[in-house]
Amino acid sequence: MGISGDIPGVGKASADVAIGTIAFMDGPPGWIGGASYFIFDTTVGIESLSKPLTDAMCSTSGNC
C-alpha cells in the first residue's frame, strides 16, 4: 500500500495545521476563518468534497 493510501489523510492533517496556525496568529480575522473551517469540517466534513453529492443526500434522506 505505501504512502499513496495516506495522501488524503496527510492533506487533511496539513490543512488542519495550516488553518489552526492562521487562526492562532492572525487575530480576529483568523478566528473567524478558523471557526468557519471548524464548523464546516464538523458538520459537512472535508471528506464529503471528494464524494458525489448523491451519496451525502442518500445518507441524509435514507432513500438509497
Summary of the structure (lengths in Angstrom):
residues: 64
radius of gyration: 15.0
end to end distance: 31.2
largest distance: 44.5
contacts: 128
relative contact order: 0.10
helix: 84%
strand: 0%
